[in-house]
């Protein structure tokens, strides 16, 4: 039976099963959708079983298809790892997707450290608010803000972050207690999980009506606070460089109840963990943040 099944047909099947789309498989393999459909039908005829349930807009694996994909997917993962090991003499690429503020404020400034520690690795970094689609094999790792909705992946919660009011030194000199913020311009980050009303409640105060500037990205709120235009409620992790340089201060540190929470999570397909380059990046990232080895969480 095996001698009657060309490896090209198995490759087409694996791509279609992994992406859940004949069209996506065709794009990945540089074929036409009709060529993918023809190859799948020929494979089904050879195996004398139906591998996909077809509808007008989608395809789904049948139980037989799911069974074949378990073996085929594992085999292709092994093949990919073998090819990577053989090609390890040259640079290995780690494709990273990240939430924008984490990428701009924390990750990008530290990439030089990673590349110095792993000179044989290269990093491609993309940032957007969309979650990475691992099904089309565009990325190896995603760093997301907030809970993950992905399935079939490893999810590593990154260490807790502290959220506290941050401002320029000139504004900070007049802020000595939480109530002092009631007279300040408060900068809002719309997509932040921790908002001003939660911080005020944690400090026994009713939040004032907010009429100041509002942004949809933390890095914009931080940049605005640096310019002295108001007080931002932000993560000290994301504002680490600004705090270290003195461009921002945390006037109520030790004087108020700050909020700690898990803001970011590291996500990657389970099979990717076997790649040495992905493992190196994941472990380095978690170590830089003071957490445990990335392989120890699920």
ABEGO torsion letter per residue (X at the ends): XAAABBAAAAAAAAAAAAAGBAAAAAAAAGBBAAAAAAAAAAAAAAAGBBABBBBAABBBBBAAAAAAAAAAAAAAAAAAAAAAAAAAABBBBBBBBBBAAAAAAAAAAAAAAAAAABAABBBBBBBBABBBBAAAGABABBBBBEBBABBGBBBBBBBBBBBBBBBBAAAAAABABAAAAAABBBBBBAABABBAAAAAAAAGBBBBBBABBBBABAAAAAAAAAAGAEBBBBBAAAAAAAAAAGABBBAABGABBBBBBBABBBBBBAAAAABAAAAAAAAAAAAAAGBBBAAABX
